[in-house]
Amino acid sequence: MKRLITVLLLLYIVLTVYPVVSILAGSAPPFILTPLATLAGFAFALLHAAQRHGWKNALLMLAVVFIVSLAFESVGVATGWVYGPYHYTDKLGPLFLGLVPYLIPAAWFMMMYSSFVIADRLAPSGWKRWQRVLAIGLAGGVAMTAWDVVMDPMMVAGGHWVWEVEGAYYGIPLQNFFGWWLTTFAALTIYLAFGKGAKTVPFPLLDRLAIVSYLVTGLGAVVVALAYNPAIGLTGVMALTPWVIAGWLRTSDNRP
């Protein structure tokens, strides 16, 4: 399964890089690449989680993230709570109850998993269980939100969703970022409360593949932002870089 995990990561990188190159070259990438990249990243995350935690815990995490993210997003679109008033367009495919694209929970899992791996590496292994649960939920939420700082403006510019207010951050309400943190914190703490946690990492550098996934996802939005709005791109670099570096350094000790 280790080889398949690596292949899926490479496929995800290709499907992420190609649209970026197309946009920078002045041509619109094929629509199908967005869902294909998301599904490749999703498959990578699920198999990585199964290798790291076992299938039972991997599927539990998937179920928790799917339910929590879909519930939060549905309430958010319907009421304006959680993230602020917004709605999705049809660019991401069919909508659940006419509210949220079915692809969205897969995207949440894809990115939340890599954020979780980084947070899990950073949380001291000697802490009590409840301390680690809170630390991973808190840090994982911030790592996840760091990605949205650069991704959200680019996705809005691409017409994937529309904010119904003129927010303080390039048209995006600041409430949105709290909502991202809250969604991630809720999902991770619920999972950690019921899951048994990670088993021994099958090979020392397994988690670095998850960190590469986190980096590639962020870089895709950062590169486009640097070309069209350098301020957003630089903000993304500053938000994402500490998590990538810290997570990478924490895998050097080869601890499980």
C-alpha positions in Angstrom: 0.0 0.0 0.0 3.0 2.3 0.5 3.7 2.4 -3.2 0.0 3.2 -4.0 0.1 6.0 -1.5 3.1 7.5 -3.2 1.5 7.1 -6.6 -1.6 8.8 -5.5 0.4 11.7 -4.1 2.3 12.1 -7.4 -1.0 12.0 -9.3 -2.4 14.7 -6.9 0.7 16.8 -7.5 0.3 16.6 -11.3 -3.4 17.4 -11.2 -2.7 20.4 -8.9 0.2 21.8 -10.8 -1.3 21.5 -14.3 -4.2 23.9 -13.7 -1.8 26.4 -12.1 0.5 26.3 -15.1 -2.6 26.7 -17.4 -3.9 29.7 -15.5 -0.5 31.4 -15.5 -0.2 30.8 -19.2 -3.5 32.6 -19.7 -5.7 29.6 -20.6 -8.6 28.1 -18.6 -7.8 24.6 -17.3 -10.4 21.8 -18.1 -13.2 21.9 -15.5 -12.8 18.2 -14.7 -9.3 18.8 -13.2 -10.7 20.3 -10.0 -12.8 17.3 -9.0 -10.1 14.9 -10.2 -7.4 16.6 -8.1 -9.7 16.6 -5.1 -10.5 12.9 -5.5 -6.9 12.0 -5.9 -6.0 14.0 -2.8 -8.9 12.4 -0.9 -7.8 8.9 -1.9 -4.2 9.7 -0.8 -5.4 10.9 2.5 -7.7 7.9 3.2 -5.0 5.4 2.3 -2.4 7.3 4.3 -4.7 7.3 7.3 -5.4 3.6 6.9 -1.6 2.9 6.8 -1.0 5.1 9.8 -4.0 4.4 11.9 -5.6 1.2 10.6 -8.7 1.0 8.5 -11.2 1.2 11.4 -9.8 4.5 12.6 -9.3 5.8 9.1 -13.0 5.2 8.3 -14.0 6.7 11.6 -12.1 9.8 10.8 -13.6 10.0 7.4 -17.2 9.6 8.8 -16.6 12.3 11.4 -15.1 14.8 9.0 -17.8 14.1 6.4 -20.7 14.6 8.8 -19.2 17.6 10.7 -18.1 19.5 7.6 -21.3 18.8 5.6 -23.4 19.8 8.6 -21.5 23.0 9.3 -21.4 23.9 5.6 -25.1 23.2 5.1 -26.0 25.3 8.2 -23.6 28.0 7.0 -25.1 28.3 3.6 -28.7 28.1 4.8 -28.4 30.6 7.7 -25.2 32.6 7.3 -24.0 31.3 10.6 -20.6 29.7 11.1 -18.8 31.3 8.2 -20.9 34.3 7.2 -23.5 34.6 4.4 -22.4 32.9 1.2 -23.6 30.4 -1.4 -22.0 28.0 -3.8 -22.2 28.2 -7.6 -22.6 25.1 -9.8 -18.9 25.0 -10.6 -18.1 22.3 -8.1 -20.9 20.0 -9.2 -24.3 18.9 -7.8 -25.4 20.3 -4.4 -26.5 18.4 -1.3 -30.1 19.7 -0.6 -29.3 22.5 -3.0 -26.8 23.9 -0.6 -23.3 22.3 -0.6 -21.5 20.5 -3.4 -21.0 16.8 -2.6 -17.3 17.3 -3.4 -16.8 19.6 -0.4 -16.7 17.0 2.4 -14.0 15.1 0.3 -12.0 18.4 0.1 -12.4 18.9 3.9 -11.1 15.4 4.6 -8.2 15.8 2.1 -6.9 18.9 3.8 -8.0 18.3 7.3 -6.1 15.0 7.4 -2.7 16.6 6.4 -3.4 19.4 9.0 -4.1 16.7 11.6 -0.8 14.9 10.8 1.2 18.1 11.3 -0.6 18.9 14.6 -0.2 15.3 15.8 3.5 15.5 15.2 3.8 18.8 17.0 1.8 17.7 20.1 4.2 16.3 22.7 3.8 12.5 22.9 4.3 12.6 26.7 1.2 14.7 27.4 -2.0 13.3 28.9 -4.6 12.1 26.4 -7.0 15.0 27.0 -4.1 17.5 26.6 -3.1 16.0 23.3 -6.7 15.9 22.1 -7.1 19.6 22.8 -3.7 20.5 21.4 -4.2 18.6 18.2 -7.7 20.1 17.7 -6.4 23.6 18.4 -3.3 23.4 16.2 -4.9 21.4 13.5 -7.6 24.0 13.2 -5.0 26.8 12.8 -3.0 24.8 10.2 -6.2 24.2 8.2 -7.3 27.8 8.4 -3.8 29.0 7.3 -4.5 27.3 3.9 -7.9 29.1 3.6 -6.2 32.5 3.9 -4.9 32.2 0.4 -7.3 29.6 -1.1 -10.6 31.4 -0.4 -9.9 34.6 -2.3 -8.7 32.5 -5.3 -11.8 30.3 -5.3 -14.1 33.3 -5.0 -12.3 34.9 -8.0 -12.8 31.6 -9.9 -16.5 31.7 -9.3 -16.8 28.6 -7.1 -18.7 30.4 -4.3 -20.0 33.9 -3.7 -19.9 36.0 -0.5 -23.1 38.0 0.1 -21.3 40.6 2.1 -18.2 42.7 1.5 -15.9 41.3 4.2 -12.8 42.9 5.6 -10.3 40.4 4.1 -10.5 40.9 0.3 -14.3 40.7 0.4 -14.3 37.7 2.8 -15.7 38.2 6.3 -13.3 37.4 9.1 -16.0 35.2 10.6 -15.2 32.7 7.8 -11.8 32.0 9.3 -13.1 31.4 12.7 -15.7 29.0 11.1 -12.9 27.1 9.4 -11.0 26.7 12.7 -14.2 25.7 14.5 -15.1 23.1 11.9 -11.7 21.5 12.1 -11.5 21.7 15.9 -14.9 20.0 16.2 -14.1 17.3 13.8 -10.7 16.4 15.1 -11.6 16.5 18.8 -14.7 14.3 18.1 -12.5 11.8 16.2 -9.8 11.8 18.8 -12.3 11.3 21.6 -13.6 8.1 20.0 -10.6 6.8 18.0 -7.8 4.8 19.4 -5.1 7.0 17.9 -2.2 6.1 15.7 -0.4 2.9 15.6 3.4 2.7 15.0 4.2 4.5 11.7 5.0 1.8 9.2 8.1 3.6 7.8 9.8 6.7 9.2 9.1 9.2 6.5 5.4 8.3 6.0 4.2 11.5 7.6 6.4 13.6 5.3 4.2 12.5 2.4 1.2 14.1 4.2 3.2 17.3 4.8 4.1 17.4 1.0 0.3 17.1 0.3 -0.3 20.0 2.6 2.4 22.0 0.9 1.3 21.3 -2.6 -2.3 22.2 -1.9 -1.2 25.5 -0.4 1.4 26.3 -3.1 -1.2 25.8 -5.9 -3.2 28.7 -4.5 -0.1 30.7 -3.5 1.5 30.7 -6.9 -1.7 31.9 -8.6 -2.2 34.5 -5.9 1.3 35.8 -6.4 0.7 36.3 -10.1 -2.7 38.2 -9.6 -2.6 39.6 -6.1 0.9 39.4 -4.6 -0.3 40.6 -1.2 -2.6 37.6 -0.8 0.1 35.3 -2.1 2.6 36.6 0.5 0.1 36.3 3.2 -0.4 32.7 2.3 3.3 32.1 2.3 3.6 33.5 5.8 0.6 31.6 7.0 1.6 28.2 5.6 5.4 28.1 5.9 5.6 27.7 9.7 3.4 24.6 9.7 5.3 23.0 6.8 8.7 23.7 8.4 7.6 22.6 11.9 5.9 19.5 10.7 8.9 18.5 8.6 11.3 19.0 11.4 9.2 17.0 13.8 9.3 14.0 11.4 13.1 13.9 11.6 13.0 12.2 15.0 11.2 9.2 13.4 8.9 8.9 16.4 5.5 7.2 15.9 
